[in-house]
Amino acid sequence: MTTEREVPVQPDGFHAWTAAADAVRATTKRLEKRAALAAYLATLDGDALAVAARFLSGLVFPRHDMRTTQVGGRAVFDALVALSGLDADALHARAVDAGELGDLARELFADQPSSGVSLTWVADEFARIAATSGSTAKRALVRELLASLGGAEAQYAVKLLLGSGELRIGLKEAQVEEAVAAAFGQPLELVRHANLLRGDVGEVAVLAREGRLADARLSLFHPLGFMLASPLATAEEITDALPTPFAVEDKYDGIRCQAHIGPGPEGSVRVALYSRTLDDITRGYPEVVAALSALHAPRSTLAASSDGASVERGAWSVEDGGLILDGELLAYDPADPARALPFKALQRRLGRKAPDDAVLAEVPVQFVAYDALAWDGALVIDEPYARRRERLASLDWPGPHARLAPNALVSTADALEAAFAGARAAGNEGIIAKSLASPYTPGRRGKLWVKLKKALATLDVVITGAERGHGRRAKVLSDYTFAVRASETDPTLLNVGKAYGGLTDVEIASLSERLHALTVQKFGRFHLVRPEVVLEVTFDIVQPSTRHKAGYALRFPRIVRIRDDKPVDEIDTLEAVRALAGG
C-alpha cells in the first residue's frame, strides 16, 4: 500500500507518540504510566506538545472545540477493505476477532514501515477530514490518511478518528494532567485548575512547559466535568457520613445538563447547553435557551451567607461576564410546572436537534438548577455549597422553563427518610444529600455528595444474548441481553433489558466461556445463546418500551449476582415486570 502524496518527516513524529501510547497500554500501574508519559512529553514543545497531550486524552480537537471528524466505523472499515485488498466478509470476521477496528488496522498494516509523519501533520489531516463535507470526499481522505501510516500509527489514527473520547489503553485525561505536571515540574492542582479554565489539555501542557499556568483564564462555552455523588444504601449511612445539618435535594429522572450563559455578538446573550457526555445539545431545547437568556438579578440588596459574611444578591449580569450552572433537563406538567414527568416523557425530545412547535407544546422541558460553577466569568467551584446556593437563590428565575431546585436542611435519618418518600411521591428517583461546606469537584465522585436511590426491586432473568465489550473487554462477552417469561403458564421468553455492570472481571471471564459454549448463532459481535444462565438484576425504574416485545424495559439495570441455583422455569414473569411499572 502506498500513498501518492509526499509525507513530511519531522522529529516530533506520530510514531514516537504511538510508542508512548503502547508503553501506557503495556502496564496496569498508574505510576509507570505517568513516568512513561512524563518522559515523553518532556521531549516536546509548542504545537507538537499540545497535539500529543490532546491525542493522549483521546481528543482530536480541544474539548471546547465542537468540531468532530464525523467519521463512522463503516467508513473506516471500507477504507481497510480497499487498502488491504481482502474480501469484505473475511475482513469482517477478522474485525470481530480483533475486537476493535483500530486493532484490526494494526494487524493489516503490521508490515508497513513507520511513515515518519509528524504529530502536527496528523492533526492537520484530522482537521481537513472534519472540514470536508460529502461522504465520498470524506471517505477518500480517510483512505488517503490510513495509506500514509504504519501499523501502530494506523491503529491509533483509527481510534482517534472514531472519536470515542478515549483510547482504551487504560488512560484518562486526569492521568495526562498528572504526566504534564511531572514532566514540567508544576503543581498538579495548578495544571488541573488551568485545564478547567481553558478546556484544552494541549494548551495547558504548553502553559506548564513555559511556566505560565497562572495566565490561564476561564473560557466560557466549553463544558466542565460534572461532580458526581457517591451512592449509600441507607439514611443512617448518610447521616453518619455527612456533618449535620446538610442540604437535601430531589434526585431527578431527567438529563444532567450544564448551562453556560454569557455575552454574545452585538450585545446579545448567548446560551449553550451541554449533556453529561459533554455534547452540545443547545438546539434541542429552544424554550430553555430563551428562559435562561432572560435570567437576571437585581443588585439592590445584601444577604448574609452561611458563615456570617455578606454577599451581594444578584452580583451577576450578562454584561459582566459568564455564568455556568449545573442542573437537570426535565419534561414537566404544564398544569404543575414544579412536578417533573417520568423520563419516558422526556425521551420524545431526545435526539431532536430542531423540534417543531408541535413537539415543543406536547413535551415542554425545563432546566432545574441546583449549582453554580462560574459567576461573573470566574470559577466559584472552591466556594462552599452553601455560598453557591445563595448565589443561585439571588437570581430572578423566570419559570416555568428555568427554575431553582428546592432544597431543605436535614439532620436526622428519619427526616432523610421522609425526604426520600416525598421525592418518590413526586415521581423523582430519590434524593441527594450535600455537605454545606462541599466544594464542586468537576468530573469526580465526591464523598461530600451522596445519593440515596434505593433500587426499585430485583428480578430473576435469563441471558438470551451476549455481546463483546470494548477496550480491555473487547474479547470477552460482557454485555448481556436478558428476558423474563411471558407468564406462569407461557414459557416464551421476552427481552426486557441489557446489563453490563455488576460482575467482577473474573466472573465475566468465566461467564464468557460459558456463553461461548451456549452460542447458537453469531451476528457480528452479538451471540445468540441458549437461555440457561440466570441472573438477578436490579434497576432504577420500569418504563414502557416499543423496542422490546414485552412492552417494557428496565432503566439502568445492574447485575446483582449469577443465580446458578435457580432454573430458568423459575425466573420472573412479565406480570411481575408490569406490576413494578404500575400497570
Secondary structure, 3 states (H helix, E strand, C coil): CCCCCCCCCCCCEHHHHHHHHHHHHCCCCHHHHHHHHHHHHCCCCHHHHHHHHHHHCCCCCCCCCCCCCCCCHHHHHHHHHHHHCCCHHHHHHHHHHHCCHHHHHHHHCCCCCCCCCEHHHHHHHHHHHHHCCCHHHHHHHHHHHHHCCCHHHHHHHHHHHCCCCCCCCCCCHHHHHHHHHHHHCCCHHHHHHHHHHHCCHHHHHHHHHCCCHHHCCCCCCCCCCCCEEEECCCHHHHHHHCCCCEEEEEECCCEEEEEEEEECHHHCEEEEEEECCCCECHHHCHHHHHHHHCCECCCCCEEECCCCCEEECCCCCCCCCCEEEEEEEEEEECCEEEEECCHHHHHHHCCCCCCCHHHHHHCCEEEEEEEEEEECCEECCCCCHHHHHHHHHCCECCCCCEEECCCEEECCHHHHHHHHHHHHHCCCCEEEEECCCCCCCCCCEEEEEEEECCCCCEEEEEEEEEEECCHHHCCCEEEEEEEEECCCCCCCEEEEEEECCCCCHHHHHHHHHHHHHHEEEEECCEEEECCCCEEEEECCEEEECCCCCCCEEEECCEEEEECCCCCHHHCCEHHHHHHHCCC
